[in-house]
Amino acid sequence: MKAYKQSCYNTSTMYSPRGTDNLDFKIEDYLKAKTKSGLGPEEDYLIEIEHESEISQEITRRFHVNFQMNHKLEESFISSGNDLLIARHLRYLPAFLHTHSFFEIVCLLNGSCSHYINGQHQHLSQGDVLIMAPGTMHAIHAADDDSLVINILIRSSTFHSAFFNTLTNKTILGDFFQKTLYRNKEHSYLLFHAGNDDSLFRILEYLYLEECSEKRYKNAVKNQIAELFFSILLRNHEKDVFIPNPTGENDEPDFVFLLKYMESHYQNTSLKEMADFFHYSERHLIRLIQDYTGMSFSKNIQQIRLNQAAALLEETDLPVSEISAQIGYSNVSHFRKLFMERFSVSPYDFRQAHQCR
């Protein structure tokens, strides 16, 4: 069962002027012919700069559209008056390395495609959702008729205001997602393997249809649907995410499970107990946690405890002393000191500020 309706995505949202049918498909036919003639061979997707210029100029000349293959895309690429743009990625478009000053979410609804990012090659499969932060050097190549890739381009300010609270939901994984996308300059992406999630991709379908419409409040509605898409993605597939190693060293595909285990067992786990559970040496586990989070095991446990304390202060009326004991600190004064260092306010002031909202 396919998680999309092909007909929904036959309307162009980027290159074809309103009312112009099938222009995207004509461009794809031209690109496919170019691929067969040797400009973009299967074994070498990353094309030379002069070929990019040649292809860009030829598409502009043939189809009378403003087709620019720029190496750095600015937010002006998203049309004025819009906070985000949803578009179908052109099949057979040669992969050209580029960066952008906005966030990009790539959704592969059918088939497969190649993705080049930070010098690495990734094979994306149906249901994969890739979130990339501004400044990420990458390239995408979908080289068959069955591929269907949808791109969501989001202004940085919009991504921050709409999705920042979701990313910082006082969980270790939320904190880590935020750190990956906002502070990790070299490997700033998250890859979710969403599979055939009908509920998720139905939301994407609504988002695309809204992009194709000319209804009132279109921008506001798109923002709300995109926020729903992002929230459902995190809720349904928090454990299905691939996180790159920030150091550029060997990736750990199951690192998300290490984070979740620490969060679930923060009250009583130890480095040795956790290493035994995952069949790692303590030395290897120490290196993994330090590489990915930039913090030691004990510092991560401390952060989880303080995040849990913040949640209890917001959601309950438990005394501070009881919260301190519940998260594993018998010394209340020590807990208050650590809380102040983490949140820059006392537990009492934190509760007053957040319970009054």
C-alpha atoms as one frame of an Amber mdcrd trajectory, in Angstrom:
protein
   0.000   0.000   0.000   1.398   3.376  -1.034   1.468   6.172   1.530   0.528
   8.799  -1.063  -1.704   9.580  -4.029   0.397  10.144  -7.146  -2.205  12.424
  -8.707  -1.950  14.831  -5.763   1.630  15.647  -6.699   1.122  16.172 -10.431
   0.555  19.905  -9.940   3.735  21.962  -9.952   4.431  24.374  -7.120   7.823
  25.693  -8.199   8.726  25.920 -11.878   5.419  25.855 -13.751   3.424  29.099
 -13.796  -0.127  28.774 -12.514  -2.316  27.238 -15.174   0.608  25.681 -17.071
   0.223  21.910 -17.153   2.973  19.308 -17.309   5.910  21.728 -17.605   7.768
  19.958 -14.799   7.336  16.650 -16.615   8.677  18.136 -19.857  11.741  19.396
 -17.981  12.180  15.935 -16.485  12.021  14.373 -19.967  14.785  16.730 -21.080
  16.911  15.902 -18.017  16.344  12.176 -18.543  17.550  12.475 -22.140  20.604
  14.397 -20.932  21.355  11.646 -18.428  21.222   9.026 -21.172  23.477  11.138
 -23.395  26.193  11.135 -20.758  25.898  14.447 -18.901  24.815  12.834 -15.653
  25.966   9.207 -15.689  24.607   6.833 -13.085  28.067   6.281 -11.609  28.870
   9.991 -11.203  25.940  12.119 -10.040  28.021  15.070  -8.861  28.369  17.054
 -12.069  30.936  19.661 -13.021  30.176  23.357 -12.547  30.191  24.076 -16.290
  27.598  21.340 -16.806  25.373  22.909 -14.163  25.531  26.221 -15.973  24.872
  24.564 -19.328  21.841  22.652 -18.052  20.464  25.688 -16.220  20.748  27.911
 -19.298  19.285  25.282 -21.617  16.226  24.739 -19.399  15.668  28.493 -19.217
  15.959  28.791 -23.008  13.765  25.774 -23.837  10.991  26.208 -21.293  11.064
  29.962 -20.573  11.372  29.594 -16.807  13.841  31.126 -14.370  15.837  27.984
 -13.614  18.912  28.652 -11.500  21.178  25.938 -10.083  22.884  28.111  -7.488
  25.472  26.773  -5.065  23.993  28.846  -2.233  20.243  29.339  -2.075  19.074
  32.302  -0.011  15.700  32.718   1.681  14.588  34.798  -1.312  14.214  31.388
  -3.023  11.028  31.124  -0.936   8.550  33.523  -2.507   7.704  36.754  -0.718
   4.797  36.519   1.699   5.421  32.829   2.385   7.150  31.250   5.362   7.640
  27.936   3.612   7.504  26.351   0.177   6.517  22.778  -0.716   7.707  21.435
  -4.063   8.221  18.152  -5.887  11.901  17.517  -6.576  12.575  17.117 -10.291
  13.472  13.577 -11.262  16.749  13.226 -13.182  17.956  16.627 -12.014  21.732
  16.122 -11.746  23.038  16.270  -8.225  24.811  19.545  -7.608  26.313  20.332
  -4.234  24.724  23.372  -2.645  23.846  24.983   0.664  20.895  27.110   1.713
  20.125  29.711   4.359  16.840  28.012   5.317  15.801  24.648   6.752  14.905
  21.869   4.321  12.833  18.736   4.918  13.160  16.078   2.209  10.398  13.427
   2.113  10.816  10.352  -0.083   7.315   9.021  -0.745   8.162   6.403  -3.352
  11.140   4.771  -5.015  14.639   5.676  -3.925  17.171   8.432  -4.338  20.796
   9.226  -3.662  21.792  11.870  -1.160  25.250  13.358  -0.766  25.935  15.206
   2.469  29.179  16.381   4.046  31.222  14.147   1.774  29.116  11.044   2.462
  26.733   9.142   0.192  23.386   7.965   1.554  20.781   5.769  -0.103  17.291
   6.965   0.852  14.318   4.605   0.691  10.541   5.006   0.698   9.316   6.729
   3.862  12.607   8.436   4.721  12.341  12.015   6.006  15.525  14.088   6.108
  15.722  17.366   8.062  18.691  19.634   7.273  19.748  22.847   8.956  20.974
  25.946   7.100  24.516  25.726   5.786  24.478  21.963   5.215  26.325  21.069
   1.994  24.329  18.418   0.149  22.949  17.141  -3.168  19.978  14.954  -4.140
  19.553  12.738  -7.198  16.383  10.790  -8.044  17.146   8.733 -11.152  14.032
   6.741 -12.012  10.445   7.358 -13.113   8.967   5.947  -9.891  10.790   8.273
  -7.504   8.693  10.856  -5.720  10.599  13.325  -3.551   8.854  16.233  -1.835
  10.874  19.146  -0.457   9.657  21.483   2.281  11.718  24.681   2.478  11.231
  26.654   5.704  12.587  30.058   6.676  14.914  29.828   9.677  12.799  32.232
  11.734   9.656  30.194  10.994  11.307  26.896  11.878  12.538  28.363  15.136
   9.210  29.891  16.193   7.013  26.989  15.051   9.103  23.961  15.972  11.577
  25.070  18.637   9.241  24.216  21.534   8.694  20.753  20.099  12.442  20.184
  19.912  13.031  21.363  23.472  10.317  19.344  25.170  12.464  18.610  28.240
  13.596  15.211  27.015  17.166  14.185  26.350  16.246  13.319  22.756  14.516
  16.669  22.213  17.562  18.455  23.583  19.807  16.384  21.366  17.740  17.083
  18.224  17.943  20.776  18.982  21.700  20.599  19.490  22.174  18.645  16.256
  20.196  21.085  14.117  21.273  24.341  15.728  24.841  23.861  16.965  26.420
  21.086  14.919  27.812  22.943  11.922  29.370  19.951  10.160  26.709  17.234
  10.528  23.503  19.204  11.032  20.809  16.801   9.903  18.419  14.151  11.191
  17.253  11.192   9.088  13.962   9.557  10.107  12.944   6.165   8.702   9.166
   6.668   8.774   8.310   3.764   6.478   4.690   3.541   5.350   3.186   5.903
   7.938  -0.178   6.702   6.377  -1.133   9.279   9.035   2.109  11.208   8.566
   2.075  11.295   4.781  -1.615  12.127   4.637  -0.703  15.331   6.487   1.999
  15.968   3.883  -0.611  15.497   1.169  -2.821  18.146   2.793   0.188  20.455
   2.971   0.953  19.997  -0.733  -2.661  20.558  -1.740  -2.697  23.769   0.291
   0.457  24.900  -1.512  -1.311  24.317  -4.836  -4.366  26.328  -3.803  -5.044
  30.050  -3.852  -7.261  30.122  -0.775  -7.333  32.807   1.890  -4.999  32.476
   4.892  -2.899  30.061   2.832   0.399  30.935   4.539  -1.046  30.548   8.050
  -2.687  27.226   7.176   0.537  25.886   5.633   2.458  26.812   8.780  -0.016
  24.980  11.004  -0.072  21.856   8.812   3.745  21.819   8.675   3.935  22.095
  12.455   1.501  19.165  12.745   3.608  17.138  10.287   6.739  17.813  12.308
   5.075  16.953  15.633   3.620  13.679  14.307   6.998  12.774  12.822   8.680
  13.183  16.209   5.895  11.426  18.118   5.670   8.414  15.785   9.310   8.042
  14.794  11.475   9.371  17.588  13.107   5.923  17.775  13.422   5.562  13.992
  15.966   8.317  13.544  19.538   8.083  12.300  21.812  10.642  13.949  25.220
  11.370  12.398  28.289  11.302  14.610  29.155  14.994  15.135  32.878  14.179
  15.103  32.676  12.708  11.603  33.940   9.377  12.945  32.085   6.051  12.727
  28.324   6.475  13.120  26.360   4.489  15.698  22.969   3.579  14.112  21.442
   2.738  17.503  22.626   5.774  19.416  19.045   6.980  19.872  18.397   3.861
  21.977  21.308   4.787  24.235  19.729   8.189  24.818  16.302   6.707  25.493
  17.774   4.135  27.873  19.506   6.858  29.899  16.252   8.792  30.040  14.245
   5.780  31.203  16.781   4.596  33.804  18.339   7.864  34.980  17.453   7.205
  38.626  19.513   4.058  39.036  21.619   3.249  35.975  25.409   3.314  35.973
  27.953   3.379  33.187  28.845  -0.269  33.850  25.211  -1.417  33.944  24.465
   0.392  30.688  27.601  -0.959  28.966  26.620  -4.497  29.997  23.065  -4.024
  28.731  24.194  -2.884  25.255  27.192  -5.257  25.146  29.708  -2.418  24.839
  32.931  -1.939  26.707  32.775   0.958  29.160  35.557   2.674  27.227  33.602
   2.451  23.948  30.411   3.688  25.604  32.243   6.650  27.172  33.615   7.620
  23.756  30.230   7.267  22.017  28.386   9.404  24.555  31.119  12.054  24.533
  31.311  12.129  20.705  27.575  12.474  20.176  26.541  14.717  23.061  29.751
  16.572  23.890  29.171  15.624  27.534  30.167  12.807  29.845  27.794  10.058
  30.962  27.384  11.670  34.402  26.695  15.089  32.883  23.984  13.596  30.647
  22.345  11.889  33.628  22.449  15.170  35.528  20.778  16.988  32.625  18.032
  14.353  32.413  17.365  14.688  36.146  17.129  18.470  35.951  14.838  18.318
  32.911  12.601  15.946  34.834  12.645  18.320  37.801  11.588  21.187  35.530
   8.674  19.117  34.214   7.562  18.242  37.762   7.753  21.904  38.808   5.527
  22.866  35.885   3.021  20.033  36.105   2.707  19.286  39.852   2.543  21.004
  43.237   5.069  18.662  44.836   7.436  20.377  47.296  10.912  21.108  45.987
  12.390  18.746  48.578  10.230  15.872  47.322  11.097  16.605  43.697  14.771
  16.652  44.625  14.515  13.231  46.244  12.371  11.809  43.430  14.952  12.617
  40.743  17.830  11.248  42.804  19.247  14.151  44.870  19.038  13.699  48.644
  20.722  17.063  49.258  18.172  19.786  48.442  20.752  22.593  48.562  22.888
  20.765  46.013  19.824  20.264  43.813  18.959  23.984  43.968  22.519  24.893
  42.966  22.504  22.547  39.973  19.040  23.749  38.910  20.207  27.371  39.002
  23.206  26.490  36.831  20.961  24.716  34.288  18.029  27.143  34.061  19.450
  30.398  35.529  16.531  30.651  37.994  15.690  28.957  41.281  13.198  26.057
  41.330  10.687  28.344  43.085  10.975  31.113  40.465  10.850  28.563  37.636
   7.567  27.184  38.982   6.095  30.665  39.441   6.980  31.655  35.859   5.733
  28.497  34.169   2.633  27.655  36.179   1.245  31.159  35.631   1.232  30.772
  31.832
